[in-house]
Amino acid sequence: MTITQTVEIPDNRRLHFDLEIPHEVPTGRAFLETKVIPFGKKEEKSDKSLLSMRGSCKGLDTMDAYFARKRADKALENRIT
């Protein structure tokens, strides 16, 4: 079940909720989730195509270099302990 309500956020940024839950919802413990989505802004979605990301990792280490550093770190840890 989703309950939506448009609210005005005051300067002190404090909201007080007074929700009337429908009778179909059983009583007892429940999980309540709030999500604030400011008007004029959309949730960021990652719709970048792979082609548009080409070259974005230029100059970064390769996986081989990363794993070599990790193996060296692990060897150093083993020597210290």
N, C-alpha and C positions, 0 to 999 in steps of 0.2 A: 504494500500500500504506500502511496506517495501523497503527502500533504504539502501543497505549495502555498506560499503566501508572499506577497510583495510587501517589503517593509522599508521604512525610512530610517537610515542609520543616523542617530543624533551625534552632536559634537563630542559627547563623552564616550561614544562608541559602546554603549551598554544597551543590550536588548533584553526585554523581559517577555517570555513566551507564556501565553495563556491559550492552550490548545484544547479544543473539544475533540476528543477521540471518538470515532464512530463506534456504535454498539457491536459491529461485526468483529472488532479487535478484542481478543480475549484479555482479561485482566491478568495481572502478574508482571513478572519482569519482562522488559523489552529493551531493545537497542535503539537509541534515537540518534540519527545522523543529521548534522547540519552542514550545508554547503553554501558558501557566500560567493555569488557570481555578480560582480558589479555591472551595472548597465553600461553599455557602450564598449564593453570588452568581452571578447569571446574566450572560452577556454582554449588554451594552447593545444593544438593538435600537431602531431608530427606527420605532416603530409609531404615532407621533402622526398622527392624521388631520389633513387640511388645515383642517378646521373648528376643531379644538382650537388651531391655531396662529394663528387670526384675531386680529389686534390685537397680535401679538407684535413687530411692527416699528413700533408707534406711536411717533411722536416722532423716528424716524430720518429721515435725508435721503432724498430721492427720487433716482431714477436720474439725472434731469436735473441735479440739484444736484451729484451725484457726478461726472458727466461734465464739468460746467462747471469744477469744481475741477481735474480732471485736465488739461483743456485749458489752464487758467491755469498749472498747474505746468509743462506741456510748453513753453508760450510763454516762461516764465521761464528754463527750461533752455536754450532756443534762443538767448535774448538773452545769457546768460552765456558760452556757448561760441562 
